[in-house]
Amino acid sequence: MERISHALVTGGAGFIGSHLVDELVAGGCRVTVLDNLSTGHRHNIDHLGDRIDFVEGDIRDEGLLNKVVKGCEVVFHQAAVVSVSQSVQDPSHACEINDLGTVRVLDASRRNGVRRVVMASSSAVYGDDPRMPKTEDMAPMPLSPYAVQKLTGEFYASVFGGLYGLETVCLRYFNVFGPRQDPSSPYSGVISIFLKKASAGEAPTIYGDGGQSRDFIYVKDVVRANVLAATEAPAAGQVLNVGTGTSIRIRDLWELIGELSNVKIDPVFGPPRAGDIRESISDIGRIRQSLGFKPRVVLRQGLIDTLAWYRAPS
Ligand SMILES: NC(=O)c1ccc[n+]([C@@H]2O[C@H](COP(=O)([O-])OP(=O)(O)OC[C@H]3O[C@@H](n4cnc5c(N)ncnc54)[C@H](O)[C@@H]3O)[C@@H](O)[C@H]2O)c1
């Protein structure tokens, strides 16, 4: 990877953020992590010891942000209330972190001479528009406070580019999975929950009829997209999908996980969840063109690696 001298990763103790921190450190980058450990964990980054600077704190804390961003060339903004359901239950709290927090990160970045901010957005901004695959030029149709907040973050990023010349890139992640995804809360990613259930020999609950489909991308591919977004010149000012361009139905996913884990258990079906969308599949033409990005890990292999990690976390 082209060298990044010093980066701040907000949410760097979380699932995606911690993999990004690993990659940056491996590439010789000095890394500062800012995380309030609300859903992230120290154990995700403990193995890096004093090779990173870990700061426990909140992205809404302006004074702290100004301190930790000083000297950084790139900011990777991953911190957020990440759950759609949680944003439905408590939209104000999610708004404070996902919108106010994001503005504070952008503002501290432009005041302190950061070259580029790479922001974690989400495919949730597309809502339930029946047109597939999702292309970045489709009109967004957010269906949850979380989706509105991610979209607002994208608009702020664009405005900070126009007003202050701050380079920004917004990455619309589709459904990310892999080692370290926390299966312990009802808000967790479906793959982490299914893998946990399969390992325990228990039936998962599928909300709705299981016919809803998702585009699952392996976390290491998402990390590569972030690094390219930080280093490739044509990325500046862009909003880019980060997915695989393929999708699978949730009930078929459970079958595949059953096959890989050697269990055959019928799922329990529950009521559909508020704010959930029916279908989701990315078009990755734009990110391929501007960053040369193509996912490398297919779903089956990613599941095998993730299953191995759940059985023996490292
Ligand atoms: N996992 C996915 O499938 C997915 C899909 C689309 C977008 N995203 C986005 O990717 C980013 C990373 O998500 P993740 O899946 O790694 O979730 P995660 O919960 O593991 O990571 C989020 C991190 O942010 C930290 N955090 C939350 N609020 C904070 C605050 N106020 N101040 C400082 N730190 C705070 C948490 O402690 C956690 O470490 C998020 O912005 C999320 O919205 C994730």
The ligand as a Gaussian input file, in Angstrom:
#p B3LYP/6-31G(d) Opt

LIG

0 1
 N      -20.957000      -3.962000       9.807000
 C      -21.641000      -3.617000       8.727000
 O      -22.179000      -4.494000       8.031000
 C      -21.759000      -2.176000       8.299000
 C      -22.533000      -1.873000       7.163000
 C      -22.645000      -0.543000       6.759000
 C      -21.985000       0.443000       7.450000
 N      -21.261000       0.121000       8.571000
 C      -20.571000       1.222000       9.273000
 O      -19.227000       0.837000       9.509000
 C      -18.745000       1.458000      10.694000
 C      -18.116000       0.413000      11.614000
 O      -19.123000      -0.518000      12.015000
 P      -18.798000      -1.921000      12.706000
 O      -19.640000      -2.941000      12.053000
 O      -17.331000      -2.131000      12.813000
 O      -19.439000      -1.710000      14.155000
 P      -18.761000      -1.666000      15.606000
 O      -19.887000      -1.413000      16.570000
 O      -17.941000      -2.876000      15.834000
 O      -17.825000      -0.404000      15.497000
 C      -18.209000       0.911000      15.842000
 C      -17.162000       1.432000      16.809000
 O      -17.454000       2.804000      17.117000
 C      -17.299000       3.004000      18.508000
 N      -18.144000       4.134000      18.881000
 C      -19.504000       4.217000      18.860000
 N      -19.912000       5.427000      19.274000
 C      -18.792000       6.136000      19.550000
 C      -18.561000       7.461000      20.025000
 N      -19.593000       8.284000      20.305000
 N      -17.294000       7.878000      20.199000
 C      -16.240000       7.051000      19.948000
 N      -16.407000       5.776000      19.501000
 C      -17.661000       5.332000      19.305000
 C      -17.745000       1.690000      19.133000
 O      -17.283000       1.487000      20.454000
 C      -17.163000       0.678000      18.146000
 O      -15.837000       0.339000      18.483000
 C      -19.945000       2.190000      11.291000
 O      -19.880000       3.551000      10.909000
 C      -21.137000       1.527000      10.637000
 O      -22.271000       2.373000      10.583000
 C      -21.131000      -1.155000       9.008000

